[in-house]
Amino acid sequence: MKLTTTKDRLPNVLAAIKALTKSEVLIGVPHENAPRSDAEDAARKASGEPITNAEIGYINEFGSPEANIPARPHLIPGVESVKDRAATILGNGARKALSGDPGAVQTTLTKAGLVGETAVKDRINEGPHVPLSPATLASRRRRGRTGEKPLVDTGQYRNSITHVVRPKGGE
């Protein structure tokens, strides 16, 4: 019996495995999306340092009892709601990577990130969330806003939610 190697894919497979084990996908508000527009946040800016989208997300996710803001979880539940789908995507991508597809890792992590990002934005839009207080609704009306949906006033925070693929540990 004669064995003939027609194409050696081992280097590609090893490179894909290395990329897969050394990369991660993060969903949330990356540093470059954290600042808010001065025009949209003029009132906050006048009172001191402007609040960032990342801070808004944290406050809304976990609440702030001292500011009388209830928790309105959306990031963690949003990602949790698609963990099975993301696991399937990652498994399929790992199989492609192991077959020697050099672009499979980046494509797979990006696809999983998009699924998570969309789930978080859907959770922001759909809730369920603790309703806004009458004082918050009145404040919105004074600023010319008519929406009553928690977590969505100007849309800046929701639009700042994204995903990033990076080396593990932020390397």
C-alpha positions as CSV (number, residue, x, y, z in Angstrom):
1,M,0.0,0.0,0.0
2,K,1.4,3.4,-1.0
3,L,0.4,6.6,0.8
4,T,0.6,9.8,-1.1
5,T,0.2,13.2,0.4
6,T,-1.3,15.6,-2.1
7,K,-1.5,18.6,0.1
8,D,-0.1,19.2,3.5
9,R,-2.7,21.2,5.5
10,L,-1.0,20.7,8.9
11,P,0.4,24.2,9.1
12,N,-3.0,25.7,8.3
13,V,-4.7,23.5,10.9
14,L,-2.1,24.3,13.6
15,A,-2.4,28.0,12.8
16,A,-6.2,27.9,13.0
17,I,-6.1,26.0,16.3
18,K,-3.6,28.5,17.7
19,A,-5.8,31.4,16.6
20,L,-8.9,29.8,18.0
21,T,-7.4,29.2,21.5
22,K,-5.8,32.6,21.6
23,S,-8.8,34.7,20.6
24,E,-12.0,35.9,22.2
25,V,-15.1,37.8,21.3
26,L,-16.4,40.5,23.7
27,I,-19.8,42.1,23.5
28,G,-20.6,45.4,25.1
29,V,-19.3,49.0,24.8
30,P,-15.7,49.1,23.8
31,H,-13.6,52.0,24.9
32,E,-13.8,53.8,21.5
33,N,-17.7,53.7,21.7
34,A,-17.8,54.8,25.4
35,P,-17.9,58.7,25.0
36,R,-21.2,60.3,24.3
37,S,-22.0,63.1,22.0
38,D,-21.7,66.6,23.6
39,A,-24.9,67.7,21.9
40,E,-26.9,64.8,23.2
41,D,-25.5,65.0,26.7
42,A,-25.2,68.8,27.2
43,A,-27.1,68.8,30.5
44,R,-24.8,66.1,32.0
45,K,-21.7,67.8,30.7
46,A,-22.7,71.1,32.3
47,S,-22.8,69.4,35.7
48,G,-19.3,68.0,35.4
49,E,-17.6,65.2,33.5
50,P,-19.9,63.6,30.9
51,I,-21.1,60.1,31.6
52,T,-19.9,57.4,29.1
53,N,-22.0,54.8,27.4
54,A,-20.1,52.1,29.3
55,E,-21.1,53.8,32.6
56,I,-24.7,54.1,31.5
57,G,-24.7,50.4,30.6
58,Y,-23.2,49.4,34.0
59,I,-25.7,51.5,35.9
60,N,-28.6,50.1,34.0
61,E,-27.5,46.5,34.1
62,F,-27.0,46.5,37.9
63,G,-28.9,49.6,39.1
64,S,-27.9,52.4,41.4
65,P,-29.9,52.5,44.6
66,E,-28.3,55.8,45.7
67,A,-29.5,57.4,42.5
68,N,-32.9,55.6,42.7
69,I,-32.2,53.7,39.5
70,P,-33.5,50.1,39.4
71,A,-31.5,47.4,37.7
72,R,-32.6,46.8,34.1
73,P,-30.5,43.8,33.1
74,H,-29.9,43.6,29.3
75,L,-26.3,42.8,28.5
76,I,-25.9,39.6,30.5
77,P,-29.4,38.2,29.8
78,G,-29.0,39.2,26.1
79,V,-25.8,37.2,25.7
80,E,-27.1,34.3,27.8
81,S,-30.2,34.1,25.5
82,V,-28.0,33.1,22.5
83,K,-25.3,31.0,24.2
84,D,-26.6,27.8,22.6
85,R,-26.7,29.4,19.2
86,A,-23.2,30.9,19.7
87,A,-21.9,27.5,20.8
88,T,-23.2,25.9,17.6
89,I,-21.6,28.6,15.5
90,L,-18.3,28.2,17.4
91,G,-18.4,24.4,17.0
92,N,-19.0,24.7,13.3
93,G,-16.2,27.2,13.0
94,A,-13.8,24.9,14.9
95,R,-14.6,22.1,12.5
96,K,-13.8,24.4,9.6
97,A,-10.6,25.5,11.2
98,L,-9.5,21.9,11.9
99,S,-10.1,21.1,8.2
100,G,-7.5,23.7,7.4
101,D,-9.7,26.8,6.6
102,P,-7.4,29.6,7.6
103,G,-10.2,32.3,7.7
104,A,-12.6,30.2,9.7
105,V,-11.5,31.5,13.2
106,Q,-12.0,35.2,12.4
107,T,-15.2,34.5,10.5
108,T,-16.6,32.3,13.3
109,L,-15.8,34.7,16.1
110,T,-17.3,37.6,14.2
111,K,-20.5,35.7,13.5
112,A,-20.8,34.7,17.2
113,G,-20.2,38.4,18.1
114,L,-22.9,39.6,15.8
115,V,-25.4,37.2,17.2
116,G,-24.6,38.3,20.8
117,E,-24.6,42.0,19.8
118,T,-28.0,41.7,18.2
119,A,-29.4,39.8,21.1
120,V,-28.3,42.5,23.5
121,K,-29.9,45.3,21.3
122,D,-33.1,43.2,21.1
123,R,-33.1,42.9,24.9
124,I,-32.7,46.7,25.2
125,N,-35.6,47.2,22.8
126,E,-38.0,44.6,24.0
127,G,-37.2,44.2,27.8
128,P,-38.8,43.3,30.0
129,H,-37.6,46.2,32.1
130,V,-38.8,48.1,35.1
131,P,-40.9,51.0,33.8
132,L,-39.5,54.5,34.0
133,S,-40.5,56.6,36.9
134,P,-42.9,59.5,36.5
135,A,-40.0,61.9,37.3
136,T,-37.9,60.4,34.5
137,L,-40.8,60.6,32.1
138,A,-41.4,64.3,33.0
139,S,-37.7,65.0,32.5
140,R,-37.8,63.5,29.1
141,R,-40.8,65.5,28.2
142,R,-39.1,68.7,29.3
143,R,-36.2,67.8,26.9
144,G,-38.7,67.3,24.1
145,R,-38.6,63.5,24.2
146,T,-41.8,61.5,24.1
147,G,-40.5,57.9,24.4
148,E,-41.3,56.0,27.5
149,K,-39.1,53.0,26.8
150,P,-36.5,52.2,29.5
151,L,-32.9,52.1,28.2
152,V,-33.8,54.0,25.1
153,D,-33.8,57.8,25.1
154,T,-31.5,59.1,22.4
155,G,-30.4,55.7,21.2
156,Q,-26.7,56.4,21.7
157,Y,-26.2,53.8,24.3
158,R,-28.0,51.0,22.3
159,N,-26.1,52.0,19.2
160,S,-22.8,51.8,21.1
161,I,-23.3,48.1,21.8
162,T,-21.0,46.1,19.5
163,H,-18.6,43.2,19.6
164,V,-14.8,43.0,19.2
165,V,-12.6,40.0,18.4
166,R,-9.2,40.3,20.1
167,P,-6.4,38.2,21.5
168,K,-7.3,36.8,24.9
169,G,-6.4,39.0,27.8
170,G,-6.4,42.1,25.5
171,E,-2.9,41.3,24.2
